[in-house]
Every structure is written in C-alpha cells, then in structure tokens.
Amino acid sequence: MKYVLWVLQVLLGLAFVAAGFPKLIQPYAELAQQLAWVSDVPEVLVRFTGLAEVLGGLGLILPAATRILPWLTPVAAAGLALDMLLATLFHLVRGEVGGAVVPLLLGLLAALVAYGRWRMVPILARRASRPAA
C-alpha cells in the first residue's frame, strides 16, 4: 500500500501543481479564454484556487519525501479533496456534468491519500540528530 500511496502522491502532486500554476501566473483574460468558468468568478478566487492547488500539490510530496513535518502530507491531501469536492459541486450547479468528473476523481484519490497517510501507512518524522559530545 505504501507504494500505491507514493505513486498517487507524486502523480496528484504534479497534476495539482500543473493545474494551479497557470491560475497564479497567467493574465486573468487569458485564463477566461481557456477555462469557461473563470469569467464567472472573481479573479481573487481564481488566484486563491491556484495557490491552494500549487501548495497542496507540493504538500503531497515534499513533507513526506523529506520526512520533515510529514503530518502535512495528509493535511494537504484532505485540503485538496475538499477543494475538488467544491469544484465538483460548482460544475454540477453550472450544469457541467462532464466537467465534474475529473475533479470528483481527483478528490477521491486525494481523500484516499489523506486516509492512507493518516491511518494506514503514516510517514514517520526524521529523528533529530544528536549533537556530538
């Protein structure tokens, strides 16, 4: 199971960073041309979503890989699962059933990582090195 979780963490982390980064750096008008929903929400929400996705994606990988504050990995996964739940609901309210499938799938996978890293296969923190006597 630990290998499944690692594969999911890396793939989800890369996907969320790749999805969030353009929301942070691209001009709002360009984003609105690429993503139909962008023009229906305030720019600050689009930027916040991008920031949450980038930080969440990094949070899936870096704390676990470095074993520094590894409890942040399931927290990041849970946050991304919530983000994807809200995105799924947003698309459903807009009548975009097809647009709700990908966030639903990503949210379920993120929830699996959150549960797996919290309860099934947690990553232990790195032990502090002892100073030389």
C-alpha positions in Angstrom: 0.0 0.0 0.0 2.9 2.4 0.7 3.9 2.2 -3.0 0.4 2.9 -4.2 0.2 5.9 -1.9 3.6 7.2 -3.1 2.6 6.8 -6.8 -0.7 8.6 -6.1 1.1 11.4 -4.1 3.6 12.1 -6.9 1.0 11.9 -9.7 -1.5 14.0 -7.8 1.1 16.4 -6.7 2.3 17.0 -10.2 -1.2 17.3 -11.5 -2.2 19.9 -8.9 0.9 22.0 -9.4 0.4 21.9 -13.2 -3.2 22.9 -12.8 -2.7 25.6 -10.2 0.4 27.3 -11.6 -1.3 28.8 -14.6 -4.1 30.2 -12.4 -1.4 32.0 -10.5 0.7 33.5 -13.3 -1.4 33.8 -16.4 -3.4 37.0 -17.0 -7.0 36.7 -16.0 -8.2 37.4 -19.5 -6.2 34.6 -21.0 -7.4 32.2 -18.3 -11.0 33.2 -19.1 -10.4 32.2 -22.7 -9.0 28.8 -21.7 -11.4 28.0 -18.9 -15.1 28.9 -19.3 -15.8 29.1 -15.6 -13.1 31.7 -14.8 -15.2 34.6 -16.2 -18.0 33.7 -13.7 -15.9 34.0 -10.5 -13.9 36.9 -9.1 -10.2 37.0 -10.0 -9.2 36.7 -6.4 -10.9 33.3 -6.1 -9.2 32.0 -9.2 -5.8 33.1 -7.8 -6.6 31.6 -4.4 -7.6 28.3 -6.0 -4.3 28.3 -8.0 -2.3 29.0 -4.8 -4.1 26.3 -2.9 -3.5 23.8 -5.7 0.2 24.6 -6.0 0.8 24.5 -2.3 -1.4 21.4 -1.9 0.5 19.6 -4.7 3.8 20.4 -3.1 2.4 19.4 0.3 1.6 15.9 -1.1 5.2 15.3 -1.9 7.7 17.4 0.0 6.9 16.7 3.6 6.7 13.0 3.0 9.8 12.9 0.9 11.9 14.9 3.3 10.2 13.4 6.4 10.1 17.0 7.8 6.7 17.6 9.2 5.2 14.6 7.4 1.8 15.2 9.1 1.4 18.0 6.5 1.0 15.4 3.7 -2.4 14.0 4.8 -3.5 17.6 5.7 -2.6 18.7 2.2 -4.4 15.7 0.7 -7.5 16.4 2.8 -7.4 20.1 1.7 -7.2 19.1 -1.9 -10.0 16.6 -1.5 -12.2 19.4 -0.1 -11.1 21.7 -3.0 -12.1 19.1 -5.5 -15.4 18.4 -3.7 -16.2 22.1 -4.0 -15.1 22.1 -7.7 -17.3 19.1 -8.4 -20.3 20.9 -6.8 -19.5 24.1 -8.7 -19.5 22.3 -12.0 -22.7 20.4 -11.2 -24.5 23.6 -10.3 -23.5 25.1 -13.6 -24.9 22.0 -15.4 -21.5 20.8 -16.5 -21.8 17.2 -15.6 -18.8 16.2 -17.7 -16.8 19.0 -16.1 -17.5 17.5 -12.7 -16.0 14.1 -13.4 -12.3 15.0 -13.3 -12.5 17.0 -10.0 -14.6 14.2 -8.5 -11.9 11.6 -9.4 -9.0 13.8 -8.2 -10.9 14.4 -5.0 -11.5 10.8 -4.3 -7.8 10.0 -5.0 -6.7 12.8 -2.7 -9.1 11.5 0.0 -7.5 8.1 -0.3 -4.1 9.6 0.1 -5.3 11.6 3.2 -6.8 8.5 4.8 -3.9 6.3 3.8 -1.2 8.6 5.1 -3.1 9.4 8.3 -4.3 5.9 9.3 -2.9 3.1 7.2 0.8 4.0 6.3 1.8 7.1 8.1 5.3 8.5 7.4 7.4 9.0 10.4 9.3 12.2 11.0 13.0 12.3 10.7 14.8 11.8 14.0 16.7 14.9 15.2 20.5 14.3 15.1 22.2 14.4 18.5 25.0 16.9 19.0 28.4 15.4 19.4 29.7 15.2 23.0 
